[in-house]
Amino acid sequence: EAGVAQSPRYKIIEKRQSVAFWCNPISGHATLYWYQQILGQGPKLLIQFQNNGVVDDSQLPKDRFSAERLKGVDSTLKIQPAKLEDSAVYLCASSSGGPSYNEQFFGPGTRLTVL
Amino acid sequence: GENVEQHPSTLSVQEGDSAVIKCTYSDSASNYFPWYKQELGKRPQLIIDIRSNVGEKKDQRIAVTLNKTAKHFSLHITETQPEDSAVYFCAASIIGSSNTGKLIFGQGTTLQVKP
């Protein structure tokens, strides 16, 4: 089966600019996650969707970050305005969902550099 | 909230030796513990996982042990090979009908296997 797709793979912007990332999960996967991975650290969950509803966005900096998952499939993550500390790899993951164990499959990530 | 500590941050072994990476978690309700391998510039990939109802799980050269009382779990790689060189992340999660299955990652261990 096709994996999680993300675009773009790389993005360089200046601080205070806006940027958007796109994720297409594995077909049929109800749960979608956005993680931020700063260099040298483990991924940190930003937001989790179940279908098109938000399950957890407790660590999303809502003053500048927003995310949506219209129609419960693709998702976009936006940063406006970007700060230097937003430089990181943004990983999207999906899982089949449900109450039991469900492996998360990661996309290749988008590497963001904020100058 | 849940916190996961991972040690060591870097580990260098000779080919054929064993490698052990240790993690501790803070939330006693955690019941699912996956390990991810991330090669340079690539996506994290699940290599093994364990649930809280078992103490050990093996898959060829890889094994994971869990001590619920002490709240720590470890990854063991035997007969290491150069292709095992990567960053390894542990994670902890609570899975179940009323939980989101959110993964909390450790900081990562860079494993170098010298030929």
Interface residues (C-beta under 8 A of the other chain):
Chain A: V4 T31 G40 Q41 G42 P43 K44 L45 Q48 V55 D56 L91 S95 P99 S100 Y101 N102 E103 Q104 F106 G107 P108 G109
Chain B: V4 Q6 Y32 P34 K42 R43 P44 Q45 L46 D49 R51 F89 A91 I95 G96 S97 S98 N99 T100 G101 K102 L103 I104 F105 G106 Q107 G108
